[in-house]
């Protein structure tokens, strides 16, 4: 028996668990922003656009921190960057908590500040967690397997967050930020525990390759590729579609008399649950089906689902399996009657589940030495998850909830264009060798 190998495996269990926990926290904190919009709408009389400003602040932080985060990682390494990210995440949630104790005039602004700070943390964690899990797993198939486990936990937390917020605010006439304090307590507790453990535990530092060329030149080089530029736009649109689809639906269902706020949160959670299912299916067929084929199919089906959601009558209802809350407060699993439109919006989760990997693979194909710089630009474009839903929320304010989904249709049409035409590398003559 190789004692050294056994000890190394045992020593990696704790950091692996921490990285998976942080993978979940990325989703937990990120997906707290949009359900909080329902609280903001009721406490402050905010519009749909204003309700989504917290979500926008969270994602716009990616645009600010994406490239500096990569530079920070290269200078201080993975462990120290993780500690910085965890501390910033704790601070962001703490500021949101303080907004619940602030006066009515300043609470909204303080909450938005907290969401923005939390966004910095989520960006840094995204930069750290994937390569860390890959390294802790030993690279190769085992490393990828750990990333898939982390991704599944990410989806579970995305399912849990809107459902939990729905339970906490219940069907009260006017929700308040204080109603959501238990979610914030959980987030701060996890951040605090993981921070202490991260200080104590020794973890390996993945090798960070350095290039002789300055980052500015590498970024300019990546932007010479048409398929990469169009792919970066596709990532911006994809994240916006992924976030906007369930959360505008949640706002709509919350105002539907036969559904209510609690069930609306659980229905939104079902969307993220289907994303987890889709990711597992995508991982199982990824070696046999090309990224182009998967993205083409998912985009086309997404268009069909959203068009059905727009045009079918809202009076037509279907039963969706969700967790329900009885009048006595007990939770149970059962069927909820919702408009058929909501069912097709939820099914979009199956389509968006495989898009990140597909777009990324197509966009960076043939980039060579420009790959790392391209990844940083991709992280910046995640801000679409805040901007596009805000635009959809504004359209919903102007025209109605269902008509706002034409924004989603337009997004899917672009993604279909990228899969079929825009993803082709037409710049094969550019030198990409070190």
DRENVEX-248238 format. One record per residue (C-alpha): residue in one letter; residue number from 1; y, z, x. Coordinates in steps of 0.1 Angstrom, whole numbers, plus 5000, padded with zeros to 4 digits. Each point is the difference from the previous one (the first is absolute). Layout:
<node code="A" pos="NUM" north="Y" up="Z" east="X"/>
...
This chain:
<node code="X" pos="1" north="5000" up="5000" east="5000"/>
<node code="X" pos="2" north="5035" up="4990" east="5013"/>
<node code="X" pos="3" north="5020" up="5033" east="4997"/>
<node code="X" pos="4" north="5032" up="4983" east="5011"/>
<node code="X" pos="5" north="4998" up="4973" east="4973"/>
<node code="X" pos="6" north="4992" up="5027" east="4974"/>
<node code="X" pos="7" north="5029" up="5021" east="5010"/>
<node code="X" pos="8" north="5024" up="4970" east="4999"/>
<node code="X" pos="9" north="4987" up="4992" east="4965"/>
<node code="X" pos="10" north="5006" up="5036" east="4989"/>
<node code="X" pos="11" north="5034" up="5001" east="5015"/>
<node code="X" pos="12" north="5011" up="4970" east="4981"/>
<node code="X" pos="13" north="4989" up="5012" east="4965"/>
<node code="X" pos="14" north="5032" up="5021" east="4995"/>
<node code="X" pos="15" north="5025" up="4972" east="5011"/>
<node code="X" pos="16" north="4980" up="4975" east="4979"/>
<node code="X" pos="17" north="5003" up="5023" east="4969"/>
<node code="X" pos="18" north="5038" up="5004" east="5008"/>
<node code="X" pos="19" north="5005" up="4963" east="5002"/>
<node code="X" pos="20" north="4982" up="4994" east="4968"/>
<node code="X" pos="21" north="5021" up="5027" east="4984"/>
<node code="X" pos="22" north="5032" up="4984" east="5013"/>
<node code="X" pos="23" north="4987" up="4966" east="4986"/>
<node code="X" pos="24" north="4999" up="5017" east="4966"/>
<node code="X" pos="25" north="5034" up="5016" east="5005"/>
<node code="X" pos="26" north="5016" up="4966" east="5006"/>
<node code="X" pos="27" north="4988" up="4990" east="4966"/>
<node code="X" pos="28" north="5007" up="5034" east="4984"/>
<node code="X" pos="29" north="5036" up="5002" east="5010"/>
<node code="X" pos="30" north="5008" up="4963" east="4996"/>
<node code="X" pos="31" north="4985" up="4999" east="4965"/>
<node code="X" pos="32" north="5019" up="5032" east="4990"/>
<node code="X" pos="33" north="5033" up="4980" east="5001"/>
<node code="X" pos="34" north="4994" up="4977" east="4970"/>
<node code="X" pos="35" north="4986" up="5026" east="4976"/>
<node code="X" pos="36" north="5029" up="5022" east="5009"/>
<node code="X" pos="37" north="5022" up="4972" east="4986"/>
<node code="X" pos="38" north="4987" up="5011" east="4965"/>
<node code="X" pos="39" north="5013" up="5035" east="5007"/>
<node code="X" pos="40" north="5034" up="4986" east="5012"/>
<node code="X" pos="41" north="5003" up="4979" east="4969"/>
<node code="X" pos="42" north="4996" up="5030" east="4978"/>
<node code="X" pos="43" north="5019" up="5026" east="5020"/>
<node code="X" pos="44" north="5030" up="4979" east="5010"/>
<node code="X" pos="45" north="4998" up="4972" east="4973"/>
<node code="X" pos="46" north="4994" up="4975" east="5028"/>
<node code="X" pos="47" north="4993" up="4963" east="4992"/>
<node code="X" pos="48" north="4967" up="4983" east="5012"/>
<node code="X" pos="49" north="5019" up="4987" east="5030"/>
<node code="X" pos="50" north="5014" up="5035" east="5009"/>
<node code="X" pos="51" north="4966" up="5016" east="4994"/>
<node code="X" pos="52" north="4985" up="4977" east="5026"/>
<node code="X" pos="53" north="5026" up="5008" east="5026"/>
<node code="X" pos="54" north="4978" up="5028" east="5015"/>
<node code="X" pos="55" north="4972" up="4974" east="5004"/>
<node code="X" pos="56" north="5026" up="4976" east="5016"/>
<node code="X" pos="57" north="5012" up="5027" east="5024"/>
<node code="X" pos="58" north="4965" up="5008" east="5011"/>
<node code="X" pos="59" north="4992" up="4963" east="5007"/>
<node code="X" pos="60" north="5034" up="4990" east="5015"/>
<node code="X" pos="61" north="4993" up="5027" east="5026"/>
<node code="X" pos="62" north="4973" up="4976" east="5013"/>
<node code="X" pos="63" north="5027" up="4974" east="5007"/>
<node code="X" pos="64" north="5020" up="5025" east="5020"/>
<node code="X" pos="65" north="4971" up="5016" east="5019"/>
<node code="X" pos="66" north="4974" up="4973" east="5004"/>
<node code="X" pos="67" north="5010" up="4987" east="5034"/>
<node code="X" pos="68" north="5015" up="5033" east="5014"/>
<node code="X" pos="69" north="4967" up="5016" east="4990"/>
<node code="X" pos="70" north="4980" up="4975" east="5021"/>
<node code="X" pos="71" north="5023" up="5007" east="5029"/>
<node code="X" pos="72" north="4996" up="5038" east="4995"/>
<node code="X" pos="73" north="4962" up="4996" east="5000"/>
<node code="X" pos="74" north="5001" up="4981" east="5033"/>
<node code="X" pos="75" north="5022" up="5027" east="5017"/>
<node code="X" pos="76" north="4984" up="5033" east="4988"/>
<node code="X" pos="77" north="4965" up="4990" east="4989"/>
<node code="X" pos="78" north="4980" up="5005" east="4969"/>
<node code="X" pos="79" north="4997" up="5038" east="4998"/>
<node code="X" pos="80" north="5037" up="5007" east="5005"/>
<node code="X" pos="81" north="5009" up="4972" east="4976"/>
<node code="X" pos="82" north="4976" up="5015" east="4974"/>
<node code="X" pos="83" north="5016" up="5034" east="5004"/>
<node code="X" pos="84" north="5035" up="4985" east="4995"/>
<node code="X" pos="85" north="4988" up="4982" east="4969"/>
<node code="X" pos="86" north="4984" up="5031" east="4985"/>
<node code="X" pos="87" north="5031" up="5021" east="5006"/>
<node code="X" pos="88" north="5023" up="4973" east="4985"/>
<node code="X" pos="89" north="4976" up="4997" east="4970"/>
<node code="X" pos="90" north="5001" up="5037" east="4994"/>
<node code="X" pos="91" north="5038" up="4999" east="5002"/>
<node code="X" pos="92" north="5002" up="4971" east="4976"/>
<node code="X" pos="93" north="4979" up="5018" east="4974"/>
<node code="X" pos="94" north="5019" up="5032" east="5006"/>
<node code="X" pos="95" north="5033" up="4983" east="4992"/>
<node code="X" pos="96" north="4986" up="4986" east="4968"/>
<node code="X" pos="97" north="4989" up="5036" east="4991"/>
<node code="X" pos="98" north="5036" up="5012" east="5007"/>
<node code="X" pos="99" north="5012" up="4974" east="4975"/>
<node code="X" pos="100" north="4983" up="5019" east="4973"/>
<node code="X" pos="101" north="5022" up="5031" east="5008"/>
<node code="X" pos="102" north="5032" up="4980" east="5004"/>
<node code="X" pos="103" north="5027" up="4996" east="4973"/>
<node code="X" pos="104" north="4998" up="4972" east="4976"/>
<node code="X" pos="105" north="5028" up="4981" east="5017"/>
<node code="X" pos="106" north="4983" up="4999" east="5034"/>
<node code="X" pos="107" north="4963" up="5002" east="4993"/>
<node code="X" pos="108" north="4995" up="4963" east="4996"/>
<node code="X" pos="109" north="5017" up="4992" east="5033"/>
<node code="X" pos="110" north="4980" up="5027" east="5018"/>
<node code="X" pos="111" north="4967" up="4987" east="4986"/>
<node code="X" pos="112" north="5009" up="4964" east="5012"/>
<node code="X" pos="113" north="5007" up="5014" east="5035"/>
<node code="X" pos="114" north="4966" up="5017" east="5000"/>
<node code="X" pos="115" north="4983" up="4968" east="4990"/>
<node code="X" pos="116" north="5017" up="4981" east="5028"/>
<node code="X" pos="117" north="4990" up="5026" east="5026"/>
<node code="X" pos="118" north="4964" up="5000" east="4987"/>
<node code="X" pos="119" north="5000" up="4962" east="5004"/>
<node code="X" pos="120" north="5007" up="5004" east="5037"/>
<node code="X" pos="121" north="4969" up="5022" east="5003"/>
<node code="X" pos="122" north="4978" up="4976" east="4980"/>
<node code="X" pos="123" north="5010" up="4971" east="5023"/>
<node code="X" pos="124" north="4992" up="5020" east="5032"/>
<node code="X" pos="125" north="4967" up="5011" east="4985"/>
<node code="X" pos="126" north="4991" up="4964" east="4991"/>
<node code="X" pos="127" north="5007" up="4990" east="5036"/>
<node code="X" pos="128" north="4977" up="5028" east="5014"/>
<node code="X" pos="129" north="4971" up="5006" east="4976"/>
<node code="X" pos="130" north="4982" up="4966" east="5000"/>
<node code="X" pos="131" north="4997" up="4997" east="5038"/>
<node code="X" pos="132" north="4992" up="5037" east="5004"/>
<node code="X" pos="133" north="4971" up="4998" east="4975"/>
<node code="X" pos="134" north="4987" up="4969" east="5018"/>
<node code="X" pos="135" north="5001" up="5017" east="5034"/>
<node code="X" pos="136" north="4984" up="5033" east="4987"/>
<node code="X" pos="137" north="4972" up="4979" east="4985"/>
<node code="X" pos="138" north="4994" up="4984" east="5033"/>
<node code="X" pos="139" north="5014" up="4966" east="4991"/>
<node code="X" pos="140" north="4980" up="4970" east="4987"/>
<node code="X" pos="141" north="4981" up="5003" east="4967"/>
<node code="X" pos="142" north="5000" up="5039" east="5001"/>
<node code="X" pos="143" north="5038" up="5001" east="5005"/>
<node code="X" pos="144" north="5005" up="4975" east="4971"/>
<node code="X" pos="145" north="4976" up="5021" east="4979"/>
<node code="X" pos="146" north="5022" up="5031" east="5005"/>
<node code="X" pos="147" north="5031" up="4979" east="4990"/>
<node code="X" pos="148" north="4982" up="4990" east="4968"/>
<node code="X" pos="149" north="4992" up="5036" east="4993"/>
<node code="X" pos="150" north="5037" up="5009" east="5005"/>
<node code="X" pos="151" north="5011" up="4971" east="4978"/>
<node code="X" pos="152" north="4977" up="5012" east="4972"/>
<node code="X" pos="153" north="5015" up="5035" east="5002"/>
<node code="X" pos="154" north="5034" up="4984" east="4999"/>
<node code="X" pos="155" north="4991" up="4983" east="4968"/>
<node code="X" pos="156" north="4986" up="5032" east="4985"/>
<node code="X" pos="157" north="5033" up="5018" east="5007"/>
<node code="X" pos="158" north="5019" up="4970" east="4985"/>
<node code="X" pos="159" north="4979" up="5005" east="4968"/>
<node code="X" pos="160" north="5005" up="5037" east="5000"/>
<node code="X" pos="161" north="5038" up="5002" east="5005"/>
<node code="X" pos="162" north="5013" up="4983" east="4968"/>
<node code="X" pos="163" north="4973" up="5017" east="4980"/>
<node code="X" pos="164" north="5009" up="5034" east="5013"/>
<node code="X" pos="165" north="5037" up="4994" east="4994"/>
<node code="X" pos="166" north="4991" up="4989" east="4964"/>
<node code="X" pos="167" north="4982" up="5033" east="4995"/>
<node code="X" pos="168" north="5028" up="5021" east="5013"/>
<node code="X" pos="169" north="5028" up="4985" east="4980"/>
<node code="X" pos="170" north="4977" up="4997" east="4969"/>
<node code="X" pos="171" north="5017" up="4989" east="4968"/>
<node code="X" pos="172" north="5030" up="5022" east="5004"/>
<node code="X" pos="173" north="5032" up="4987" east="4984"/>
<node code="X" pos="174" north="5018" up="5000" east="5034"/>
<node code="X" pos="175" north="4982" up="5002" east="5033"/>
<node code="X" pos="176" north="5016" up="5018" east="5030"/>
<node code="X" pos="177" north="4995" up="4997" east="5038"/>
<node code="X" pos="178" north="4988" up="5036" east="4999"/>
<node code="X" pos="179" north="4970" up="4988" east="4979"/>
<node code="X" pos="180" north="4987" up="4981" east="5030"/>
<node code="X" pos="181" north="5003" up="5029" east="5025"/>
<node code="X" pos="182" north="4961" up="5005" east="5002"/>
<node code="X" pos="183" north="4997" up="4964" east="5014"/>
<node code="X" pos="184" north="5026" up="5008" east="5027"/>
<node code="X" pos="185" north="4983" up="5033" east="5008"/>
<node code="X" pos="186" north="4968" up="4981" east="5007"/>
<node code="X" pos="187" north="5017" up="4974" east="5021"/>
<node code="X" pos="188" north="5018" up="5026" east="5022"/>
<node code="X" pos="189" north="4969" up="5022" east="5004"/>
<node code="X" pos="190" north="4979" up="4970" east="5012"/>
<node code="X" pos="191" north="5028" up="4989" east="5024"/>
<node code="X" pos="192" north="5003" up="5036" east="5014"/>
<node code="X" pos="193" north="4963" up="5005" east="5005"/>
<node code="X" pos="194" north="4995" up="4966" east="5017"/>
<node code="X" pos="195" north="5030" up="5006" east="5023"/>
<node code="X" pos="196" north="4985" up="5032" east="5013"/>
<node code="X" pos="197" north="4966" up="4985" east="5005"/>
<node code="X" pos="198" north="5015" up="4970" east="5017"/>
<node code="X" pos="199" north="5017" up="5023" east="5025"/>
<node code="X" pos="200" north="4968" up="5017" east="5008"/>
<node code="X" pos="201" north="4975" up="4972" east="5001"/>
<node code="X" pos="202" north="4997" up="4976" east="5029"/>
<node code="X" pos="203" north="4998" up="4964" east="4988"/>
<node code="X" pos="204" north="4995" up="4968" east="5021"/>
<node code="X" pos="205" north="5030" up="4977" east="5005"/>
<node code="X" pos="206" north="4993" up="4964" east="4991"/>
<node code="X" pos="207" north="5010" up="4977" east="5028"/>
<node code="X" pos="208" north="5033" up="4984" east="4992"/>
<node code="X" pos="209" north="5003" up="4966" east="5017"/>
<node code="X" pos="210" north="5034" up="4993" east="5015"/>
<node code="X" pos="211" north="5015" up="4966" east="5005"/>
<node code="X" pos="212" north="5022" up="4988" east="5028"/>
<node code="X" pos="213" north="5023" up="4983" east="4975"/>
<node code="X" pos="214" north="5026" up="5021" east="4981"/>
<node code="X" pos="215" north="4994" up="5007" east="4964"/>
<node code="X" pos="216" north="5029" up="4979" east="4989"/>
<node code="X" pos="217" north="4984" up="4969" east="5016"/>
<node code="X" pos="218" north="4966" up="5008" east="4984"/>
<node code="X" pos="219" north="5016" up="5003" east="4966"/>
<node code="X" pos="220" north="5019" up="4967" east="5004"/>
<node code="X" pos="221" north="4967" up="4984" east="5011"/>
<node code="X" pos="222" north="4982" up="5012" east="4969"/>
<node code="X" pos="223" north="5028" up="4986" east="4979"/>
<node code="X" pos="224" north="4994" up="4965" east="5014"/>
<node code="X" pos="225" north="4969" up="4997" east="4978"/>
<node code="X" pos="226" north="5006" up="4987" east="4965"/>
<node code="X" pos="227" north="4968" up="5015" east="4986"/>
<node code="X" pos="228" north="5010" up="5034" east="5013"/>
<node code="X" pos="229" north="5035" up="4999" east="4985"/>
<node code="X" pos="230" north="4986" up="4990" east="4967"/>
<node code="X" pos="231" north="4973" up="5026" east="5004"/>
<node code="X" pos="232" north="5026" up="5027" east="5006"/>
<node code="X" pos="233" north="5017" up="4990" east="4967"/>
<node code="X" pos="234" north="4966" up="5001" east="4984"/>
<node code="X" pos="235" north="4995" up="5036" east="5011"/>
<node code="X" pos="236" north="5034" up="5009" east="4986"/>
<node code="X" pos="237" north="4991" up="4985" east="4967"/>
<node code="X" pos="238" north="4964" up="5013" east="4999"/>
<node code="X" pos="239" north="5010" up="5036" east="5005"/>
<node code="X" pos="240" north="5027" up="4997" east="4973"/>
<node code="X" pos="241" north="4974" up="4985" east="4976"/>
<node code="X" pos="242" north="4975" up="5027" east="5008"/>
<node code="X" pos="243" north="5025" up="5028" east="4993"/>
<node code="X" pos="244" north="5019" up="4984" east="4971"/>
<node code="X" pos="245" north="4971" up="4990" east="4979"/>
<node code="X" pos="246" north="4986" up="5035" east="4992"/>
<node code="X" pos="247" north="5032" up="5020" east="5000"/>
<node code="X" pos="248" north="5021" up="4978" east="4976"/>
<node code="X" pos="249" north="4969" up="5001" east="4978"/>
<node code="X" pos="250" north="5000" up="5038" east="5002"/>
<node code="X" pos="251" north="5037" up="5002" east="4989"/>
<node code="X" pos="252" north="4992" up="4976" east="4971"/>
<node code="X" pos="253" north="4970" up="5020" east="4989"/>
<node code="X" pos="254" north="5018" up="5032" east="5003"/>
<node code="X" pos="255" north="5024" up="4988" east="4973"/>
<node code="X" pos="256" north="4972" up="4987" east="4978"/>
<node code="X" pos="257" north="4994" up="5025" east="4972"/>
<node code="X" pos="258" north="4962" up="4995" east="4998"/>
<node code="X" pos="259" north="4996" up="5006" east="5038"/>
<node code="X" pos="260" north="5024" up="5025" east="5013"/>
<node code="X" pos="261" north="5009" up="5012" east="5036"/>
<node code="X" pos="262" north="4968" up="5018" east="5009"/>
<node code="X" pos="263" north="4977" up="4971" east="4991"/>
<node code="X" pos="264" north="5025" up="4975" east="5016"/>
<node code="X" pos="265" north="4995" up="5018" east="5033"/>
<node code="X" pos="266" north="4963" up="4998" east="4998"/>
<node code="X" pos="267" north="5001" up="4963" east="4991"/>
<node code="X" pos="268" north="5021" up="4994" east="5031"/>
<node code="X" pos="269" north="4975" up="5020" east="5020"/>
<node code="X" pos="270" north="4973" up="4977" east="4988"/>
<node code="X" pos="271" north="5018" up="4971" east="5016"/>
<node code="X" pos="272" north="4997" up="5017" east="5034"/>
<node code="X" pos="273" north="4964" up="5008" east="4993"/>
<node code="X" pos="274" north="4992" up="4963" east="4995"/>
<node code="X" pos="275" north="5018" up="4993" east="5033"/>
<node code="X" pos="276" north="4975" up="5023" east="5017"/>
<node code="X" pos="277" north="4971" up="4981" east="4983"/>
<node code="X" pos="278" north="5016" up="4967" east="5011"/>
<node code="X" pos="279" north="5004" up="5011" east="5036"/>
<node code="X" pos="280" north="4963" up="5010" east="5001"/>
<node code="X" pos="281" north="4989" up="4966" east="4986"/>
<node code="X" pos="282" north="5024" up="4982" east="5024"/>
<node code="X" pos="283" north="4986" up="5019" east="5030"/>
<node code="X" pos="284" north="4964" up="4991" east="4990"/>
<node code="X" pos="285" north="5007" up="4963" east="4996"/>
<node code="X" pos="286" north="5027" up="4997" east="5027"/>
<node code="X" pos="287" north="4976" up="4986" east="5026"/>
<node code="X" pos="288" north="4989" up="4972" east="4976"/>
<node code="X" pos="289" north="5032" up="4990" east="4982"/>
<node code="X" pos="290" north="5031" up="4988" east="5018"/>
<node code="X" pos="291" north="5033" up="5018" east="4997"/>
<node code="X" pos="292" north="5015" up="4968" east="4986"/>
<node code="X" pos="293" north="4974" up="4997" east="4972"/>
<node code="X" pos="294" north="5003" up="5037" east="4991"/>
<node code="X" pos="295" north="5038" up="4999" east="4998"/>
<node code="X" pos="296" north="5000" up="4967" east="4980"/>
<node code="X" pos="297" north="4975" up="5014" east="4975"/>
<node code="X" pos="298" north="5018" up="5034" east="4997"/>
<node code="X" pos="299" north="5034" up="4984" east="4995"/>
<node code="X" pos="300" north="4988" up="4975" east="4974"/>
<node code="X" pos="301" north="4982" up="5027" east="4980"/>
<node code="X" pos="302" north="5030" up="5023" east="5003"/>
<node code="X" pos="303" north="5022" up="4973" east="4984"/>
<node code="X" pos="304" north="4976" up="4996" east="4971"/>
<node code="X" pos="305" north="4998" up="5038" east="4995"/>
<node code="X" pos="306" north="5038" up="5004" east="4999"/>
<node code="X" pos="307" north="5006" up="4970" east="4977"/>
<node code="X" pos="308" north="4975" up="5015" east="4976"/>
<node code="X" pos="309" north="5018" up="5034" east="5002"/>
<node code="X" pos="310" north="5034" up="4983" east="4992"/>
<node code="X" pos="311" north="4988" up="4978" east="4971"/>
<node code="X" pos="312" north="4974" up="5020" east="4982"/>
<node code="X" pos="313" north="5013" up="5021" east="4970"/>
<node code="X" pos="314" north="5005" up="5037" east="5008"/>
<node code="X" pos="315" north="4985" up="5008" east="4966"/>
<node code="X" pos="316" north="4966" up="4990" east="5014"/>
<node code="X" pos="317" north="4984" up="5031" east="5015"/>
<node code="X" pos="318" north="4970" up="5007" east="5022"/>
<node code="X" pos="319" north="4982" up="5031" east="5012"/>
<node code="X" pos="320" north="5004" up="5009" east="5036"/>
<node code="X" pos="321" north="4980" up="5028" east="5017"/>
<node code="X" pos="322" north="5025" up="5027" east="5012"/>
<node code="X" pos="323" north="5001" up="5038" east="5005"/>
<node code="X" pos="324" north="5016" up="5015" east="4969"/>
<node code="X" pos="325" north="5017" up="5033" east="4993"/>
<node code="X" pos="326" north="4993" up="5019" east="4968"/>
<node code="X" pos="327" north="5025" up="5020" east="4980"/>
<node code="X" pos="328" north="4985" up="5031" east="5016"/>
<node code="X" pos="329" north="5007" up="4987" east="5034"/>
<node code="X" pos="330" north="4963" up="4992" east="5009"/>
<node code="X" pos="331" north="4993" up="4968" east="5020"/>
<node code="X" pos="332" north="4972" up="4976" east="4989"/>
<node code="X" pos="333" north="4989" up="4964" east="5007"/>
<node code="X" pos="334" north="5003" up="4977" east="4971"/>
<node code="X" pos="335" north="5014" up="4968" east="4985"/>
<node code="X" pos="336" north="5037" up="4995" east="4993"/>
<node code="X" pos="337" north="5014" up="4973" east="4978"/>
<node code="X" pos="338" north="5026" up="4980" east="5018"/>
<node code="X" pos="339" north="5015" up="4965" east="4994"/>
<node code="X" pos="340" north="4978" up="4973" east="5014"/>
<node code="X" pos="341" north="5030" up="4990" east="5022"/>
<node code="X" pos="342" north="4995" up="5032" east="5020"/>
<node code="X" pos="343" north="4963" up="4992" east="5006"/>
<node code="X" pos="344" north="5009" up="4967" east="5017"/>
<node code="X" pos="345" north="5027" up="5017" east="5021"/>
<node code="X" pos="346" north="4974" up="5026" east="5011"/>
<node code="X" pos="347" north="4976" up="4972" east="5009"/>
<node code="X" pos="348" north="5026" up="4986" east="5024"/>
<node code="X" pos="349" north="4989" up="5028" east="5023"/>
<node code="X" pos="350" north="4969" up="4981" east="5008"/>
<node code="X" pos="351" north="5021" up="4971" east="5011"/>
<node code="X" pos="352" north="5025" up="5019" east="5022"/>
<node code="X" pos="353" north="4973" up="5020" east="5017"/>
<node code="X" pos="354" north="4990" up="4974" east="5025"/>
<node code="X" pos="355" north="5034" up="4984" east="5006"/>
<node code="X" pos="356" north="5014" up="5020" east="5029"/>
<node code="X" pos="357" north="4971" up="4992" east="5024"/>
<node code="X" pos="358" north="4999" up="4964" east="4988"/>
<node code="X" pos="359" north="5037" up="4993" east="5006"/>
<node code="X" pos="360" north="5000" up="5019" east="5033"/>
<node code="X" pos="361" north="4970" up="4980" east="5013"/>
<node code="X" pos="362" north="5015" up="4967" east="4990"/>
<node code="X" pos="363" north="5035" up="5008" east="5013"/>
<node code="X" pos="364" north="4990" up="5011" east="5035"/>
<node code="X" pos="365" north="4975" up="4973" east="5007"/>
<node code="X" pos="366" north="5007" up="4983" east="5033"/>
<node code="X" pos="367" north="5029" up="5024" east="5010"/>
<node code="X" pos="368" north="4983" up="5012" east="5032"/>
<node code="X" pos="369" north="5024" up="5022" east="5020"/>
<node code="X" pos="370" north="5024" up="5002" east="4971"/>
<node code="X" pos="371" north="4976" up="5019" east="4978"/>
<node code="X" pos="372" north="5013" up="5035" east="5006"/>
<node code="X" pos="373" north="5036" up="4990" east="4994"/>
<node code="X" pos="374" north="4989" up="4981" east="4968"/>
<node code="X" pos="375" north="4983" up="5032" east="4988"/>
<node code="X" pos="376" north="5033" up="5019" east="5004"/>
<node code="X" pos="377" north="5018" up="4974" east="4979"/>
<node code="X" pos="378" north="4973" up="5003" east="4974"/>
<node code="X" pos="379" north="5006" up="5037" east="4997"/>
<node code="X" pos="380" north="5037" up="4993" east="4994"/>
<node code="X" pos="381" north="4992" up="4977" east="4972"/>
<node code="X" pos="382" north="4981" up="5027" east="4981"/>
<node code="X" pos="383" north="5034" up="5009" east="4987"/>
<node code="X" pos="384" north="4993" up="4974" east="4973"/>
<node code="X" pos="385" north="4981" up="5028" east="4982"/>
<node code="X" pos="386" north="5033" up="5016" east="4993"/>
<node code="X" pos="387" north="5023" up="4970" east="4995"/>
<node code="X" pos="388" north="4979" up="4978" east="4977"/>
<node code="X" pos="389" north="4990" up="5028" east="4975"/>
<node code="X" pos="390" north="5037" up="5009" east="4998"/>
<node code="X" pos="391" north="5008" up="4964" east="4991"/>
<node code="X" pos="392" north="4973" up="5001" east="4974"/>
<node code="X" pos="393" north="5014" up="5032" east="4987"/>
<node code="X" pos="394" north="5034" up="4984" east="4997"/>
<node code="X" pos="395" north="4985" up="4971" east="4981"/>
<node code="X" pos="396" north="4982" up="5024" east="4977"/>
<node code="X" pos="397" north="5033" up="5017" east="4993"/>
<node code="X" pos="398" north="5016" up="4967" east="4991"/>
<node code="X" pos="399" north="4972" up="4982" east="4982"/>
<node code="X" pos="400" north="4971" up="5024" east="4992"/>
<node code="X" pos="401" north="4969" up="5012" east="5018"/>
<node code="X" pos="402" north="4976" up="4971" east="4993"/>
<node code="X" pos="403" north="5025" up="4973" east="5009"/>
<node code="X" pos="404" north="5006" up="5018" east="5034"/>
<node code="X" pos="405" north="4965" up="4989" east="5010"/>
<node code="X" pos="406" north="5013" up="4965" east="5006"/>
<node code="X" pos="407" north="5011" up="5016" east="5033"/>
<node code="X" pos="408" north="4963" up="5007" east="5007"/>
<node code="X" pos="409" north="4990" up="4965" east="4989"/>
<node code="X" pos="410" north="5025" up="4985" east="5025"/>
<node code="X" pos="411" north="4986" up="5023" east="5027"/>
<node code="X" pos="412" north="4965" up="4988" east="4994"/>
<node code="X" pos="413" north="5010" up="4964" east="4999"/>
<node code="X" pos="414" north="5015" up="5004" east="5035"/>
<node code="X" pos="415" north="4969" up="5017" east="5013"/>
<node code="X" pos="416" north="4979" up="4971" east="4986"/>
<node code="X" pos="417" north="5023" up="4976" east="5018"/>
<node code="X" pos="418" north="4996" up="5019" east="5032"/>
<node code="X" pos="419" north="4962" up="5001" east="4997"/>
<node code="X" pos="420" north="4997" up="4962" east="4993"/>
<node code="X" pos="421" north="5028" up="4986" east="5021"/>
<node code="X" pos="422" north="5023" up="5025" east="5019"/>
<node code="X" pos="423" north="4972" up="5016" east="5020"/>
<node code="X" pos="424" north="4992" up="4969" east="5020"/>
<node code="X" pos="425" north="5010" up="5004" east="5037"/>
<node code="X" pos="426" north="5021" up="4969" east="5007"/>
<node code="X" pos="427" north="5013" up="5014" east="5033"/>
<node code="X" pos="428" north="4968" up="4997" east="5021"/>
<node code="X" pos="429" north="5020" up="4986" east="5029"/>
<node code="X" pos="430" north="5017" up="5033" east="5008"/>
<node code="X" pos="431" north="4987" up="5019" east="5031"/>
<node code="X" pos="432" north="4986" up="5034" east="4989"/>
<node code="X" pos="433" north="4984" up="5010" east="5033"/>
<node code="X" pos="434" north="5012" up="5030" east="5021"/>
